[in-house]
Amino acid sequence: MIRLLTISLLSVAIMCCLPHIVLAIPQYTLLTGNRCINCHVNVQGGGLRNELGWYAQDGNGLVKPSDIGLGFAEKLLTSNTVKVLDRDLTLGFDFRFQSSRSLVPSPVEGELPSRNNFPMQFALNASYAPTDWMFLEGQYNPGRRPYSSSGQQSWTASVNIQPSLDYPQLRIGYFQPHVGIRYDDHTMLARRDVSGSGTTSYIMAPNYAEWGAELNYYSSLWYSVTAAVYSADNTRDIRFNTSEGTTRSLITSTSRPSTLLRFSLTPRFLDDNINTNVGASVLNNGDFTMINTFAGVGWSDVACLMVEQMSAGNKNERQLRNLSAELMVRIMSPLYVYARGEQGKTTSIINDAEQSVRQTQYTFGAQIFLLPFLEFRPEYRWIDTDTFTVRRWTFQLHMFY
C-alpha cells in the first residue's frame, strides 16, 4: 500500500551581476499566492525569470553584496531586461554544482562510496518580444551531467502568441510537456520509475523535451487549463524490460502524437493569507498513460504542504504508483527548511508473473540564500529499497541570474 508520508520538519566564481529573485520552485506558489507565470517567462515555471521575478525579492540574502565588496554590482545591473530595436530582450542563466555520494552501497563493508563533485547544470536563457502579442524564448545547456537519461535534451525553444491576457496563449516549439508540477529537484519520484529497468530510471527525465503545441489559458486568477499535443520521438527512446526478456519502447506507435490535458484550481482564502491549489494532468500515447494529481495548501510567508501522485504505465504490462509529500517552513526571508517523504512502486508482468519493486525515501534539507543570487542547499537523504538502505548527505550550490 502506498502511504502518504507527511513529515514535519564555497567555491564558485562570483559573477559581476546581481539577480534579485529567489522564487524559483513550486513551493513558493503556495507561500506567496503567485502562480509560476507571475515570475517566470515559462507558464510551467523554472528557467528564465521575467521582470517581476527579477524584482520579487530584491536584496534577499543573509549577506548584502555591498558588505563583501560587491556594491558596484548593485549599481551596475538593475534589471535582466534590455532594449534591442526598442523591444525587450531578457537574459538569464542557471548554474548548479553538486557534491554527493553514489546511492549504491560500497562493495567494501562499512565503507562509504567516494564523494563526487560535479556541475549539474549550466543553462543559458533568453527571451525576446518582437511585438506586444508574441515573444520567443529558449534555453541552452552547453554542459552535460556525468550521466544521462533517455529523453534528455540540451536545448528548448518556443514561440508564444497571445493577443492579450484575456485570451489563451499558444505555445509552439521544442519544450517539456506540461505534466503535473515542474520541480527543480531531479531526485523526486513524481516522474521516475523506481525499478530502474530498461534504459532509464525516468519516465520524464530532467531537460526532457518534445516538439509540440500547447494552448494555455490562465487569465483567471483562480484556475488555469492546458490542452496540448506533442511528438513522441524522444519518448520512444525510453525502454523497459518485457516478459520475453527483451526491452520495448514506452511508446509503441512510430507516428502517433502524445496528447495532454491539464487543469489547476488556485483559490485563496482568509484575505489571501491561505493559498491553495489542486489539479491534475493526463498524458496519453497509445497504451501508455501518465496521470499526475497534485494538491497543496500554504499560509503566506509561513509554511506550505504539497502532495503529488503519479500513476503511469502500459496496459497489461507495467504500472507505476509514486507519491510525494513535502512540508516547507519559512524561518526567515533567506532561509527555508523542508522535509519530504516519498514512496514508489513499479509492478511488472514478467514470465506471466507479477513482480513489484518499491522504494521509500525521506529528504530533509534547507534553502539558504547566502546572497540574492546564490543559494546553498544541504540535504540529508534516507533511501530504502528492496535490496539496500542508504543514508547520504548531498550539497548543492545554485547561482542564477
C-alpha positions as CSV (number, residue, x, y, z in Angstrom):
1,M,0.0,0.0,0.0
2,I,1.2,3.5,-0.9
3,R,1.3,5.6,2.2
4,L,1.0,9.3,2.4
5,L,4.2,10.4,4.2
6,T,3.9,13.9,5.7
7,I,7.0,14.9,7.7
8,S,7.3,18.0,10.0
9,L,10.5,19.0,9.6
10,L,32.4,27.6,-1.4
11,S,33.9,28.0,-4.1
12,V,32.4,29.4,-7.2
13,A,33.5,32.5,-9.2
14,I,31.2,35.4,-8.3
15,M,29.7,36.8,-11.4
16,C,29.6,40.6,-11.8
17,C,25.8,40.8,-11.8
18,L,23.0,40.9,-9.3
19,P,19.8,39.0,-9.9
20,H,17.0,39.7,-7.3
21,I,14.8,36.6,-7.3
22,V,14.5,33.5,-5.2
23,L,11.0,32.4,-6.2
24,A,12.2,29.5,-8.4
25,I,10.4,26.4,-7.1
26,P,6.7,25.4,-7.0
27,Q,6.6,25.5,-3.2
28,Y,6.7,29.3,-3.4
29,T,3.4,29.5,-5.2
30,L,1.8,28.3,-2.0
31,L,4.0,30.6,0.2
32,T,3.2,33.7,-1.9
33,G,-0.1,33.1,-3.7
34,N,1.6,33.8,-7.0
35,R,1.5,31.4,-10.0
36,C,4.6,30.4,-11.9
37,I,3.8,32.7,-14.8
38,N,3.8,35.7,-12.5
39,C,7.6,35.5,-12.1
40,H,8.7,33.3,-15.0
41,V,8.6,33.6,-18.7
42,N,7.5,30.0,-19.0
43,V,4.0,29.1,-18.0
44,Q,5.3,25.9,-16.3
45,G,7.8,27.9,-14.2
46,G,11.5,27.3,-14.0
47,G,14.1,28.8,-16.2
48,L,14.1,32.4,-17.2
49,R,12.6,35.0,-14.8
50,N,10.6,37.9,-16.1
51,E,10.9,41.5,-14.8
52,L,8.6,40.9,-11.8
53,G,10.6,37.8,-11.0
54,W,13.7,39.9,-11.1
55,Y,12.5,42.4,-8.6
56,A,10.4,40.0,-6.4
57,Q,12.9,39.6,-3.6
58,D,15.4,42.5,-4.1
59,G,18.2,42.3,-1.6
60,N,17.1,38.9,-0.1
61,G,20.2,37.2,1.3
62,L,22.0,36.5,4.5
63,V,24.7,38.9,3.4
64,K,24.3,42.1,1.4
65,P,26.6,42.2,-1.7
66,S,27.9,45.6,-0.6
67,D,29.1,44.0,2.7
68,I,31.6,41.9,0.8
69,G,32.8,44.4,-1.8
70,L,30.2,43.8,-4.5
71,G,28.3,47.0,-4.1
72,F,29.3,48.0,-7.6
73,A,27.2,45.1,-8.9
74,E,24.1,46.6,-7.3
75,K,24.6,49.8,-9.2
76,L,25.9,48.2,-12.4
77,L,22.9,46.0,-13.2
78,T,19.3,46.8,-12.1
79,S,17.4,44.6,-14.4
80,N,17.7,41.4,-16.5
81,T,15.9,43.1,-19.4
82,V,17.5,45.4,-22.0
83,K,16.1,47.2,-25.1
84,V,17.1,45.8,-28.5
85,L,15.4,47.5,-31.5
86,D,13.2,49.2,-29.0
87,R,11.9,45.8,-27.8
88,D,12.5,43.8,-24.6
89,L,15.4,41.2,-24.6
90,T,15.5,39.3,-21.3
91,L,18.6,37.2,-20.4
92,G,19.5,34.8,-17.6
93,F,21.4,31.7,-16.6
94,D,21.2,28.8,-14.0
95,F,24.4,27.1,-12.7
96,R,24.2,24.2,-10.3
97,F,27.1,22.4,-8.6
98,Q,26.6,19.3,-6.5
99,S,28.5,17.2,-4.1
100,S,27.1,13.7,-3.4
101,R,27.9,10.1,-2.9
102,S,26.6,7.2,-5.0
103,L,23.4,5.7,-3.8
104,V,24.8,2.2,-4.5
105,P,26.5,0.8,-1.3
106,S,30.2,0.4,-1.4
107,P,31.4,-3.2,-2.1
108,V,33.6,-2.9,1.0
109,E,31.6,-3.4,4.1
110,G,31.4,-0.3,6.4
111,E,33.0,1.9,3.8
112,L,31.2,4.8,2.1
113,P,31.4,5.3,-1.7
114,S,33.7,8.2,-2.7
115,R,32.2,11.6,-2.8
116,N,31.7,13.1,-6.3
117,N,31.7,16.8,-7.0
118,F,30.3,17.8,-10.4
119,P,28.4,20.5,-12.2
120,M,24.7,19.5,-12.6
121,Q,23.6,22.3,-14.9
122,F,24.8,25.4,-16.8
123,A,21.8,26.7,-18.6
124,L,21.7,29.9,-20.7
125,N,18.2,31.5,-21.1
126,A,16.9,34.3,-23.3
127,S,13.5,35.8,-24.3
128,Y,12.7,38.4,-27.0
129,A,9.4,40.1,-27.6
130,P,9.3,41.5,-31.2
131,T,5.7,42.6,-30.7
132,D,3.2,43.1,-27.9
133,W,1.4,39.9,-28.7
134,M,4.4,37.5,-29.3
135,F,7.6,36.5,-27.7
136,L,10.4,34.0,-28.4
137,E,12.1,32.1,-25.6
138,G,14.8,29.4,-25.3
139,Q,17.3,27.7,-23.2
140,Y,20.7,26.0,-24.0
141,N,22.7,23.8,-21.7
142,P,26.2,23.6,-23.1
143,G,27.4,21.1,-20.5
144,R,26.0,17.6,-19.9
145,R,25.9,15.9,-16.5
146,P,28.2,13.0,-15.9
147,Y,25.3,10.7,-16.5
148,S,22.4,11.0,-19.0
149,S,18.9,9.6,-19.3
150,S,16.8,8.8,-22.3
151,G,14.9,11.8,-23.4
152,Q,17.2,14.5,-22.1
153,Q,17.9,17.3,-24.4
154,S,20.5,20.2,-24.4
155,W,18.1,22.9,-25.7
156,T,14.5,24.1,-25.7
157,A,12.8,26.9,-27.7
158,S,9.3,28.1,-28.4
159,V,7.2,30.8,-30.0
160,N,4.5,32.2,-27.7
161,I,1.5,34.0,-29.2
162,Q,-1.1,35.8,-27.1
163,P,-3.2,38.7,-28.4
164,S,-4.0,39.9,-24.8
165,L,-4.0,38.5,-21.3
166,D,-7.7,37.8,-21.7
167,Y,-7.0,35.2,-24.4
168,P,-5.3,31.8,-24.3
169,Q,-1.6,31.6,-25.1
170,L,-0.5,29.4,-28.0
171,R,3.0,28.0,-27.4
172,I,4.7,26.2,-30.3
173,G,8.2,24.7,-30.3
174,Y,10.5,22.2,-28.6
175,F,10.0,22.1,-24.9
176,Q,8.9,19.9,-21.9
177,P,5.3,18.8,-21.8
178,H,3.2,20.5,-19.0
179,V,3.0,17.4,-16.8
180,G,2.0,17.8,-13.1
181,I,4.2,20.1,-11.2
182,R,7.6,21.0,-12.5
183,Y,10.2,20.6,-9.7
184,D,13.9,21.7,-9.7
185,D,14.8,18.6,-7.7
186,H,15.6,15.7,-10.1
187,T,15.6,13.0,-7.4
188,M,11.9,13.3,-6.7
189,L,9.8,10.3,-7.7
190,A,6.9,12.2,-9.4
191,R,8.4,11.4,-12.8
192,R,10.6,8.3,-12.1
193,D,10.5,4.6,-12.4
194,V,11.9,3.1,-9.1
195,S,12.6,-0.3,-10.8
196,G,15.3,1.2,-13.0
197,S,14.6,-1.5,-15.6
198,G,15.4,-0.8,-19.2
199,T,17.3,2.3,-20.4
200,T,16.5,4.9,-17.7
201,S,15.0,5.4,-14.2
202,Y,12.9,8.3,-15.6
203,I,9.6,8.4,-17.2
204,M,10.3,12.1,-18.0
205,A,13.9,12.9,-17.5
206,P,15.4,16.3,-16.5
207,N,15.6,18.6,-19.5
208,Y,13.2,16.3,-21.4
209,A,11.7,18.0,-24.5
210,E,9.5,17.2,-27.5
211,W,8.1,19.2,-30.4
212,G,4.7,20.3,-29.5
213,A,1.9,22.9,-29.4
214,E,0.1,24.0,-26.2
215,L,-2.9,26.1,-25.6
216,N,-2.6,27.7,-22.1
217,Y,-5.5,29.6,-20.5
218,Y,-4.6,31.4,-17.3
219,S,-6.3,34.8,-17.4
220,S,-8.5,33.8,-14.5
221,L,-6.8,34.2,-11.1
222,W,-8.3,31.0,-9.7
223,Y,-7.9,28.4,-12.4
224,S,-5.8,27.5,-15.5
225,V,-6.2,25.0,-18.3
226,T,-3.7,23.5,-20.8
227,A,-4.6,21.4,-23.8
228,A,-1.6,20.1,-25.9
229,V,-0.2,17.8,-28.5
230,Y,3.4,16.6,-28.7
231,S,5.6,14.4,-30.8
232,A,6.9,11.3,-29.1
233,D,10.3,11.0,-30.8
234,N,12.3,11.2,-27.6
235,T,9.8,9.2,-25.6
236,R,10.4,6.3,-27.9
237,D,14.0,6.1,-26.7
238,I,12.8,5.2,-23.2
239,R,12.6,1.4,-23.0
240,F,11.7,-1.1,-20.3
241,N,12.1,-4.8,-19.7
242,T,9.4,-7.1,-21.0
243,S,8.2,-10.6,-20.0
244,E,10.1,-12.1,-23.0
245,G,13.5,-10.9,-21.6
246,T,13.8,-8.1,-24.1
247,T,13.1,-4.4,-23.9
248,R,10.3,-2.4,-25.6
249,S,9.7,1.3,-26.1
250,L,7.5,3.2,-23.7
251,I,5.6,4.3,-26.8
252,T,4.7,1.6,-29.3
253,S,3.5,3.7,-32.3
254,T,6.0,5.2,-34.6
255,S,3.8,8.1,-35.7
256,R,1.1,8.7,-33.0
257,P,1.5,12.0,-31.2
258,S,1.0,12.3,-27.4
259,T,-1.9,14.3,-26.1
260,L,-2.2,16.2,-22.8
261,L,-4.9,17.8,-20.8
262,R,-4.1,19.7,-17.5
263,F,-6.1,21.8,-15.1
264,S,-5.3,23.6,-11.9
265,L,-7.5,25.4,-9.4
266,T,-5.8,28.1,-7.2
267,P,-8.4,29.7,-4.9
268,R,-7.2,31.9,-2.0
269,F,-8.9,32.3,1.4
270,L,-8.9,34.4,4.6
271,D,-7.9,37.7,3.0
272,D,-5.5,35.9,0.7
273,N,-3.5,34.6,3.6
274,I,-4.3,30.9,2.8
275,N,-3.2,29.8,-0.7
276,T,-4.3,26.5,-2.2
277,N,-4.0,24.5,-5.4
278,V,-5.5,21.3,-6.7
279,G,-5.2,19.8,-10.2
280,A,-4.2,17.0,-12.5
281,S,-2.6,16.3,-15.9
282,V,-3.2,13.4,-18.2
283,L,-0.6,12.5,-20.9
284,N,-1.5,9.7,-23.3
285,N,0.0,7.9,-26.2
286,G,-1.5,4.5,-27.3
287,D,-1.3,2.0,-24.4
288,F,0.8,4.4,-22.3
289,T,-0.9,6.8,-19.9
290,M,0.6,9.1,-17.3
291,I,-1.7,10.8,-14.7
292,N,-0.3,13.3,-12.2
293,T,-2.6,14.6,-9.5
294,F,-1.5,17.3,-7.1
295,A,-2.8,19.5,-4.2
296,G,-1.3,21.9,-1.8
297,V,-2.1,24.5,0.9
298,G,0.1,27.3,2.1
299,W,0.0,30.0,4.8
300,S,1.5,33.1,3.3
301,D,5.2,33.7,4.3
302,V,4.9,30.9,6.9
303,A,4.7,27.3,5.7
304,C,3.2,25.1,2.9
305,L,2.4,21.5,2.3
306,M,2.2,20.0,-1.1
307,V,1.4,16.5,-2.4
308,E,1.7,14.8,-5.8
309,Q,0.8,11.3,-7.0
310,M,1.9,9.8,-10.3
311,S,0.0,6.8,-11.9
312,A,1.6,5.7,-15.1
313,G,2.2,2.6,-17.2
314,N,1.4,0.4,-20.1
315,K,-1.8,-1.6,-20.1
316,N,-1.3,-5.2,-19.1
317,E,2.5,-4.9,-18.8
318,R,3.6,-2.4,-16.2
319,Q,2.1,0.0,-13.7
320,L,3.8,2.8,-11.6
321,R,2.4,4.3,-8.5
322,N,4.5,7.0,-6.8
323,L,3.6,9.5,-4.1
324,S,5.5,12.6,-2.7
325,A,4.5,14.8,0.2
326,E,6.6,17.8,1.3
327,L,6.4,20.4,4.1
328,M,8.3,23.6,3.8
329,V,8.7,26.2,6.6
330,R,10.0,29.8,6.1
331,I,12.3,30.6,9.0
332,M,13.3,34.0,7.7
333,S,13.4,35.6,4.3
334,P,16.7,34.0,3.2
335,L,16.2,30.6,5.0
336,Y,13.7,27.8,4.3
337,V,13.7,24.3,5.7
338,Y,11.8,21.3,4.4
339,A,11.1,17.6,4.9
340,R,9.8,15.3,2.2
341,G,8.5,11.7,2.3
342,E,8.1,9.6,-0.9
343,Q,7.2,6.1,-1.9
344,G,7.3,4.5,-5.3
345,K,6.2,1.1,-6.6
346,T,6.6,-0.4,-10.0
347,T,4.6,-3.6,-10.8
348,S,5.5,-5.6,-14.0
349,I,4.4,-8.8,-15.6
350,I,7.5,-11.0,-16.1
351,N,7.1,-14.6,-17.3
352,D,3.3,-14.4,-16.7
353,A,4.0,-13.5,-13.0
354,E,3.5,-10.2,-11.3
355,Q,6.7,-8.7,-9.8
356,S,7.0,-5.5,-7.8
357,V,9.8,-3.2,-6.9
358,R,9.4,-0.5,-4.3
359,Q,11.4,2.4,-2.9
360,T,10.8,4.7,0.0
361,Q,12.9,7.9,0.6
362,Y,13.0,10.7,3.0
363,T,14.7,14.0,2.4
364,F,15.5,16.7,5.0
365,G,17.0,19.9,3.7
366,A,17.3,23.7,3.7
367,Q,17.4,26.5,1.1
368,I,19.9,29.1,2.3
369,F,20.3,32.3,0.2
370,L,23.7,33.5,1.0
371,L,23.4,36.3,-1.4
372,P,20.3,37.3,-3.5
373,F,21.7,35.3,-6.4
374,L,23.5,32.5,-4.6
375,E,21.7,29.6,-2.9
376,F,23.3,26.8,-0.8
377,R,21.2,23.7,-0.4
378,P,22.3,20.9,2.1
379,E,20.2,17.7,2.1
380,Y,20.1,14.5,4.1
381,R,18.6,11.6,2.2
382,W,17.4,8.3,3.6
383,I,16.6,5.8,0.8
384,D,15.2,2.3,1.5
385,T,14.8,-0.2,-1.4
386,D,14.1,-4.0,-1.6
387,T,17.9,-4.6,-1.8
388,F,19.6,-1.9,0.3
389,T,19.2,1.1,2.6
390,V,21.5,4.1,2.3
391,R,21.8,7.5,4.1
392,R,23.6,10.3,2.3
393,W,24.4,13.9,2.6
394,T,24.3,16.0,-0.6
395,F,25.2,19.6,-1.0
396,Q,24.2,21.9,-3.9
397,L,25.3,25.4,-4.8
398,H,23.0,27.2,-7.1
399,M,23.8,30.5,-8.9
400,F,21.2,32.1,-11.0
401,Y,20.6,35.3,-13.0
